[in-house]
Amino acid sequence: MTERLRRAARGLVLPVLCLAAWEAASRSHLVDPRILPPLESVGATAATSLLHGTLAFDLLVSLARDMAGFVGGTIVGAALGILLGVSGIAERLVLPTFNGLRQIAILAWIPLISLWFGFGDTAKVMFILLSAFVPVTLNTYQGIRSTPADLREVATALRFTWLQRVTRLFVPAALPSMVTGMHLALIYSWVAAIGSEYFMTVGPGIGGLIISGRERFDMDLVLLGMLLLGIVGFAINRTASVLETRLLRWRP
C-alpha cells in the first residue's frame, strides 16, 4: 500500500466511526429514530430523490449559484486587489473603508441584499459574490505589496510602463497569494451558497431541501442534505488543493 493510500485510509477512520456510532444509536433507540433515523432510511430517501430527479436538480442549482458567485467575486476581488496594490492613491482612499466593511459579519448583509435584489437567484449570487470577493481582494493586495524590492528596481531600470508593471511584475509575483485567496474564496462560496438558500428560501437548492425537510419534520431529508453538503464541500476543497498544487508547482 502506497503512502497516499495509507493517508486516505487513516482519514476515513473517524468518518466511519461516526457513521457506526450514528447507526448504533439509532438502532438501539438510544436516540429517538424519528430524530436520528438509521442510515438505511437516509439511503432510501436518497435513492427515491435520485430516482425522481429532485436531488440532482437541487444539487446542480446550488453548484451553479456557487460557481456564478465565485467567478464574479474572483474577478471583482482580483481587480480591486491589483488596484490597491499598485496605486498608492487608491490604497489611501479605499483600503481603510474596505477594511472597515469587511469586519461586518457576512450574514449581516443578507437583509440589505434582500432589499436591493429580492429573494431570487440574483440576491443569492450577490451574497456568494460578496463572500468570495473579500479573500481574493486581500490576498491579491498582500501578494502585490510583498513583491521583492529588487524586482521593482529591475522594472524601473527597464522603464516598464504601468501596464507592463502590472502584467509582467506584480501579477506574476502575487500569483501564489492570489491562488490561495481563490482557494479560500471557493470554500467560502460553497458555505455562502447554502447560507443564501437557507435564509432566502425562494427557489430550489440543497439549502431549500433541508428547509423542506425541517418543516415536514422529515429528518431523513435533513440528514441527507447535511451529508451531501459535507461530501460536496470536501470534494471542492480537495479539488482546489490539487489545482493549487499544480498551478504553483514551479515554486521551490
Secondary structure, DSSP 8 states (H G I E B T S, - for coil): --HHHHHHHHHHHHHHHHHHHHHHHHHTTSS-TTTS--HHHHHHHHHHHHHHTHHHHHHHHHHHHHHHHHHHHHHHHHHHHHHHHH-HHHHHHHHHHHHHHTTS-GGGGHHHHHHHHTTSHHHHHHHHHHHHHHHHHHHHHHHHHT--HHHHHHHHHTT--HHHIIIIIIHHHHHHHHHHHHHHHHHHHHHHHHHHHHHS-SS-SHHHHHHHHHHTT-HHHHHHHHHHHHHHHHHHHHHHHHHHHHHTTT--
